[in-house]
């Protein structure tokens, strides 16, 4: 985690329990580092959710390609939508 590396490089403490002061170049970055550290916990939800979405998309893509190849091998042209005529 980048926030832990920054905090350790400047002798600061970062944990998810509370905000600790971290003075870097005369400015307190403790609250920012605390928030960045807590954002690491979001990966517990987003990584499995993203993996599920990717696998679902991949399955749908494979099914679509199989159906497309069957349609082409049957000799039929690929479906092209007709332009709508103005009424």
DSSP file (Angstrom, degrees, kcal/mol; ACC not computed):
  #  RESIDUE AA STRUCTURE BP1 BP2  ACC     N-H-->O    O-->H-N    N-H-->O    O-->H-N    TCO  KAPPA ALPHA  PHI   PSI    X-CA   Y-CA   Z-CA
    1    1 A X     >        0   0    0      0, 0.0     4,-1.7     0, 0.0     5,-0.1   0.000 360.0 360.0 360.0 133.7    0.0    0.0    0.0
    2    2 A X  H  >  +     0   0    0      1,-0.2     4,-2.5     2,-0.2     5,-0.2   0.872 360.0  56.4 -66.4 -38.8    1.3    3.4   -1.0
    3    3 A X  H  > S+     0   0    0      1,-0.2     4,-2.5     2,-0.2    -1,-0.2   0.889 107.4  49.1 -65.5 -37.3    0.0    5.2    2.1
    4    4 A X  H  > S+     0   0    0      2,-0.2     4,-2.7     1,-0.2    -1,-0.2   0.892 110.7  50.8 -67.4 -38.5    1.8    2.8    4.4
    5    5 A X  H  X S+     0   0    0     -4,-1.7     4,-2.1     2,-0.2    -2,-0.2   0.920 112.1  46.7 -63.5 -44.1    5.0    3.3    2.5
    6    6 A X  H  X S+     0   0    0     -4,-2.5     4,-1.1     2,-0.2    -2,-0.2   0.927 113.9  48.2 -63.3 -45.1    4.7    7.1    2.6
    7    7 A X  H ><>S+     0   0    0     -4,-2.5     5,-3.3     1,-0.2     3,-0.5   0.921 112.8  47.3 -64.0 -43.9    3.9    7.0    6.3
    8    8 A X  H ><5S+     0   0    0     -4,-2.7     3,-1.0     1,-0.2    -1,-0.2   0.866 107.4  57.0 -65.6 -35.9    6.8    4.7    7.1
    9    9 A X  H 3<5S+     0   0    0     -4,-2.1    -1,-0.2     1,-0.2    -2,-0.2   0.775 114.6  38.8 -65.9 -25.1    9.2    6.9    5.0
   10   10 A X  T <<5S-     0   0    0     -4,-1.1    -1,-0.2    -3,-0.5    -2,-0.2   0.241 117.4-107.3-110.5  12.1    8.3    9.9    7.2
   11   11 A X  T < 5S+     0   0    0     -3,-1.0    -3,-0.2    -4,-0.2     2,-0.2   0.811  72.4 138.9  71.6  30.9    8.1    8.1   10.6
   12   12 A X      < -     0   0    0     -5,-3.3     2,-0.4    -6,-0.2    -1,-0.2  -0.646  49.3-127.0-106.6 164.3    4.3    8.3   10.8
   13   13 A X        -     0   0    0      8,-0.4     2,-0.4    -2,-0.2     7,-0.3  -0.926  23.0-175.5-111.7 133.3    1.8    5.7   12.0
   14   14 A X        +     0   0    0     -2,-0.4     2,-0.3     5,-0.1     5,-0.1  -0.993  16.6 144.2-130.6 126.4   -1.2    4.7    9.9
   15   15 A X        -     0   0    0      3,-0.6     3,-0.3    -2,-0.4    23,-0.1  -0.943  54.8-112.6-148.3 170.9   -4.0    2.4   11.0
   16   16 A X  S    S+     0   0    0     -2,-0.3     3,-0.1     1,-0.2    18,-0.0   0.418 101.7  75.4 -88.1   3.7   -7.7    2.1   10.5
   17   17 A X  S    S-     0   0    0      1,-0.3     2,-0.3     0, 0.0    -1,-0.2   0.890 108.5 -22.8 -81.0 -41.9   -8.6    2.8   14.1
   18   18 A X  S    S-     0   0    0     -3,-0.3    -3,-0.6    16,-0.0     2,-0.4  -0.976  70.6 -84.0-162.2 169.5   -8.0    6.6   14.2
   19   19 A X        -     0   0    0     -2,-0.3     2,-0.4    -3,-0.1    12,-0.1  -0.690  38.8-165.5 -84.7 132.7   -6.2    9.5   12.5
   20   20 A X        -     0   0    0     -2,-0.4    14,-0.1    10,-0.3    13,-0.1  -0.947  28.7-104.6-116.6 140.0   -2.6   10.1   13.6
   21   21 A X        -     0   0    0     -2,-0.4    -8,-0.4     9,-0.1     2,-0.3  -0.368  35.7-177.3 -64.7 140.2   -0.8   13.3   12.8
   22   22 A X        -     0   0    0    -10,-0.1     7,-3.2     2,-0.1     2,-0.6  -0.851   9.2-160.4-141.2 100.7    1.8   13.0   10.0
   23   23 A X  E     +A   28   0A   0     -2,-0.3     2,-0.5     5,-0.2     5,-0.2  -0.742  14.6 173.2 -89.6 118.2    3.8   16.1    9.3
   24   24 A X  E >  S-A   27   0A   0      3,-2.9     3,-1.4    -2,-0.6    -2,-0.1  -0.985  73.9 -18.0-126.5 118.5    5.4   16.1    5.9
   25   25 A X  T 3  S-     0   0    0     -2,-0.5    -1,-0.1     1,-0.3     3,-0.1   0.856 129.2 -51.6  53.2  39.4    7.2   19.3    4.8
   26   26 A X  T 3  S+     0   0    0      1,-0.2     2,-0.4     0, 0.0    -1,-0.3   0.541 118.7 103.2  81.7   7.5    5.3   21.3    7.4
   27   27 A X  E <  S-A   24   0A   0     -3,-1.4    -3,-2.9    -5,-0.0     2,-0.7  -0.969  71.4-123.5-125.8 140.1    1.8   20.1    6.5
   28   28 A X  E     +A   23   0A   0     -2,-0.4    -5,-0.2    -5,-0.2     3,-0.2  -0.725  31.8 168.6 -86.3 114.8   -0.3   17.5    8.3
   29   29 A X     >  +     0   0    0     -7,-3.2     4,-2.5    -2,-0.7     5,-0.2   0.122  42.9 111.9-107.7  17.6   -1.2   14.6    6.0
   30   30 A X  H  > S+     0   0    0     -8,-0.2     4,-2.1     1,-0.2   -10,-0.3   0.901  77.9  46.0 -60.4 -45.3   -2.5   12.3    8.7
   31   31 A X  H  > S+     0   0    0      2,-0.2     4,-2.4     1,-0.2    -1,-0.2   0.894 113.1  50.0 -68.1 -39.3   -6.2   12.5    7.7
   32   32 A X  H  > S+     0   0    0      2,-0.2     4,-2.5     1,-0.2    -2,-0.2   0.927 112.1  47.3 -63.7 -44.8   -5.4   11.9    4.0
   33   33 A X  H  X S+     0   0    0     -4,-2.5     4,-2.1     2,-0.2    -1,-0.2   0.874 110.6  53.3 -64.5 -36.5   -3.2    8.9    4.8
   34   34 A X  H  X S+     0   0    0     -4,-2.1     4,-1.9    -5,-0.2    -2,-0.2   0.934 110.7  46.1 -61.9 -46.8   -5.9    7.5    7.1
   35   35 A X  H  X S+     0   0    0     -4,-2.4     4,-1.5     1,-0.2    -2,-0.2   0.895 112.2  50.7 -64.9 -40.6   -8.5    7.8    4.3
   36   36 A X  H  X S+     0   0    0     -4,-2.5     4,-0.6     1,-0.2    -1,-0.2   0.879 109.1  52.2 -64.5 -37.0   -6.2    6.3    1.7
   37   37 A X  H >< S+     0   0    0     -4,-2.1     3,-0.7     1,-0.2     4,-0.3   0.880 108.1  50.5 -65.9 -38.2   -5.5    3.4    4.1
   38   38 A X  H >< S+     0   0    0     -4,-1.9     3,-1.5     1,-0.2     4,-0.4   0.806  99.1  66.2 -70.1 -28.4   -9.2    2.7    4.6
   39   39 A X  H >< S+     0   0    0     -4,-1.5     3,-1.1     1,-0.3     4,-0.4   0.757  86.8  71.0 -65.3 -22.3   -9.8    2.7    0.8
   40   40 A X  G X< S+     0   0    0     -3,-0.7     3,-1.0    -4,-0.6    -1,-0.3   0.798  89.1  61.8 -62.6 -27.3   -7.6   -0.5    0.7
   41   41 A X  G X  S+     0   0    0     -3,-1.5     3,-1.6    -4,-0.3     4,-0.3   0.733  87.2  72.8 -71.1 -21.3  -10.5   -2.3    2.3
   42   42 A X  G X> S+     0   0    0     -3,-1.1     4,-2.7    -4,-0.4     3,-1.5   0.762  82.0  71.6 -64.4 -22.9  -12.8   -1.6   -0.6
   43   43 A X  H <> S+     0   0    0     -3,-1.0     4,-1.8    -4,-0.4     5,-0.5   0.758  82.6  70.6 -65.8 -21.5  -10.8   -4.1   -2.7
   44   44 A X  H <4 S+     0   0    0     -3,-1.6    -1,-0.3    -4,-0.2     4,-0.2   0.782 113.8  26.4 -64.4 -24.8  -12.4   -6.8   -0.6
   45   45 A X  H <> S+     0   0    0     -3,-1.5     4,-1.9    -4,-0.3    -2,-0.2   0.798 122.7  50.0-101.1 -42.5  -15.7   -6.0   -2.4
   46   46 A X  H  X S+     0   0    0     -4,-2.7     4,-2.8     2,-0.2     5,-0.2   0.862 105.8  53.9 -73.7 -35.9  -14.6   -4.6   -5.7
   47   47 A X  H  X S+     0   0    0     -4,-1.8     4,-2.4    -5,-0.2    -1,-0.2   0.958 113.9  40.3 -66.0 -49.5  -12.1   -7.3   -6.7
   48   48 A X  H  > S+     0   0    0     -5,-0.5     4,-2.4    -4,-0.2    -1,-0.2   0.902 117.5  50.6 -64.6 -36.6  -14.5  -10.2   -6.4
   49   49 A X  H  X S+     0   0    0     -4,-1.9     4,-2.2     2,-0.2    -2,-0.2   0.911 112.1  46.4 -64.8 -41.5  -17.3   -8.1   -7.9
   50   50 A X  H  X S+     0   0    0     -4,-2.8     4,-2.4     2,-0.2    -2,-0.2   0.885 111.8  51.3 -67.1 -38.7  -15.1   -7.2  -10.8
   51   51 A X  H  X S+     0   0    0     -4,-2.4     4,-2.5    -5,-0.2    -2,-0.2   0.910 110.4  49.1 -64.4 -42.1  -14.0  -10.8  -11.3
   52   52 A X  H  X S+     0   0    0     -4,-2.4     4,-2.3     2,-0.2    -2,-0.2   0.912 112.0  48.6 -63.0 -43.1  -17.6  -11.9  -11.3
   53   53 A X  H  X S+     0   0    0     -4,-2.2     4,-2.4     2,-0.2    -2,-0.2   0.903 112.1  49.2 -64.4 -41.0  -18.5   -9.2  -13.9
   54   54 A X  H  X S+     0   0    0     -4,-2.4     4,-2.6     2,-0.2    -2,-0.2   0.922 111.6  47.8 -65.2 -44.2  -15.5  -10.2  -16.1
   55   55 A X  H  X S+     0   0    0     -4,-2.5     4,-2.3     2,-0.2    -1,-0.2   0.901 112.5  49.9 -64.6 -40.0  -16.4  -13.9  -16.0
   56   56 A X  H  X S+     0   0    0     -4,-2.3     4,-2.3     2,-0.2    -2,-0.2   0.930 112.2  47.3 -62.5 -45.6  -20.0  -13.2  -16.8
   57   57 A X  H  X S+     0   0    0     -4,-2.4     4,-2.4     1,-0.2    -2,-0.2   0.906 111.3  51.5 -61.7 -42.5  -19.0  -10.9  -19.8
   58   58 A X  H  X S+     0   0    0     -4,-2.6     4,-2.3     2,-0.2    -1,-0.2   0.895 109.7  49.1 -64.0 -41.1  -16.5  -13.6  -21.0
   59   59 A X  H  X S+     0   0    0     -4,-2.3     4,-2.4     2,-0.2    -1,-0.2   0.926 112.5  47.9 -64.1 -44.7  -19.2  -16.3  -20.9
   60   60 A X  H  X S+     0   0    0     -4,-2.3     4,-2.3     1,-0.2    -2,-0.2   0.886 111.0  51.7 -64.0 -37.8  -21.7  -14.1  -22.8
   61   61 A X  H  X S+     0   0    0     -4,-2.4     4,-2.5     2,-0.2    -2,-0.2   0.921 110.3  48.1 -63.7 -44.5  -19.0  -13.2  -25.4
   62   62 A X  H  X S+     0   0    0     -4,-2.3     4,-2.3     2,-0.2    -2,-0.2   0.922 112.4  48.8 -63.4 -44.1  -18.2  -16.9  -26.0
   63   63 A X  H  X S+     0   0    0     -4,-2.4     4,-2.2     1,-0.2    -1,-0.2   0.894 111.8  49.8 -62.4 -39.7  -21.9  -17.7  -26.4
   64   64 A X  H  X S+     0   0    0     -4,-2.3     4,-2.4     2,-0.2    -2,-0.2   0.916 110.6  49.1 -64.6 -43.8  -22.3  -14.9  -28.8
   65   65 A X  H  X S+     0   0    0     -4,-2.5     4,-2.5     2,-0.2    -2,-0.2   0.883 110.4  51.3 -64.8 -38.3  -19.3  -15.9  -30.9
   66   66 A X  H  X S+     0   0    0     -4,-2.3     4,-2.1     2,-0.2    -1,-0.2   0.933 112.1  46.1 -63.4 -45.5  -20.6  -19.5  -31.0
   67   67 A X  H  X S+     0   0    0     -4,-2.2     4,-2.0     1,-0.2    -2,-0.2   0.884 112.2  51.7 -64.6 -38.3  -24.0  -18.4  -32.2
   68   68 A X  H  X S+     0   0    0     -4,-2.4     4,-2.2     2,-0.2    -2,-0.2   0.917 110.0  48.2 -64.6 -44.7  -22.4  -16.0  -34.8
   69   69 A X  H  X S+     0   0    0     -4,-2.5     4,-2.5     1,-0.2    -1,-0.2   0.879 110.3  52.1 -65.8 -37.4  -20.3  -18.8  -36.2
   70   70 A X  H  X S+     0   0    0     -4,-2.1     4,-1.4     2,-0.2    -1,-0.2   0.915 110.0  49.4 -63.1 -41.8  -23.3  -21.1  -36.4
   71   71 A X  H  <>S+     0   0    0     -4,-2.0     5,-1.1     1,-0.2    -2,-0.2   0.898 113.6  45.4 -65.2 -41.0  -25.2  -18.5  -38.3
   72   72 A X  H ><5S+     0   0    0     -4,-2.2     3,-1.3     1,-0.2    -2,-0.2   0.881 110.9  52.5 -71.0 -37.7  -22.3  -17.9  -40.8
   73   73 A X  H 3<5S+     0   0    0     -4,-2.5    -1,-0.2     1,-0.3    -2,-0.2   0.751 100.7  62.7 -71.1 -22.3  -21.7  -21.6  -41.3
   74   74 A X  T 3<5S-     0   0    0     -4,-1.4    -1,-0.3    -5,-0.2    -2,-0.2   0.542 117.9-112.2 -77.6  -6.8  -25.4  -22.1  -42.2
   75   75 A X  T < 5S+     0   0    0     -3,-1.3     2,-0.2     1,-0.3    -3,-0.2   0.401  73.3 132.9  93.5  -3.3  -24.9  -19.8  -45.2
   76   76 A X      < -     0   0    0     -5,-1.1    -1,-0.3     1,-0.1    -2,-0.1  -0.577  59.1-114.1 -81.9 144.7  -27.0  -17.0  -43.9
   77   77 A X        -     0   0    0     -2,-0.2    -1,-0.1     1,-0.1     3,-0.1  -0.380  41.0 -91.8 -71.3 155.2  -25.7  -13.4  -44.1
   78   78 A X        -     0   0    0      1,-0.1     2,-0.2    -2,-0.1    -1,-0.1  -0.390  53.4 -93.8 -64.1 145.7  -25.0  -11.6  -40.8
   79   79 A X        -     0   0    0     -3,-0.1     2,-0.5    -2,-0.0    -1,-0.1  -0.432  43.2-173.5 -67.3 126.9  -28.0   -9.6  -39.7
   80   80 A X        -     0   0    0     -2,-0.2     2,-0.1    -3,-0.1    -1,-0.0  -0.985  25.7-123.1-120.0 121.8  -27.8   -6.0  -40.8
   81   81 A X        -     0   0    0     -2,-0.5     2,-0.2     1,-0.1     3,-0.0  -0.415  25.2-123.7 -67.6 137.2  -30.5   -3.7  -39.4
   82   82 A X        -     0   0    0     -2,-0.1     2,-0.1     1,-0.1    -1,-0.1  -0.565  28.7-107.9 -77.6 140.2  -32.6   -2.0  -42.1
   83   83 A X        -     0   0    0     -2,-0.2     2,-0.2     1,-0.1    -1,-0.1  -0.427  36.8-111.1 -67.2 143.2  -32.7    1.8  -41.9
   84   84 A X        -     0   0    0     -2,-0.1     2,-0.3     1,-0.1    -1,-0.1  -0.548  28.3-129.0 -76.9 138.4  -36.0    3.2  -40.8
   85   85 A X        -     0   0    0     -2,-0.2     2,-0.2     1,-0.1    -1,-0.1  -0.677  24.7-110.9 -88.5 139.4  -38.0    5.0  -43.5
   86   86 A X              0   0    0     -2,-0.3    -1,-0.1     1,-0.1     0, 0.0  -0.474 360.0 360.0 -69.8 138.1  -39.3    8.5  -42.6
   87   87 A X              0   0    0     -2,-0.2    -1,-0.1    -3,-0.0    -2,-0.0   0.429 360.0 360.0 -96.4 360.0  -43.0    8.5  -42.3
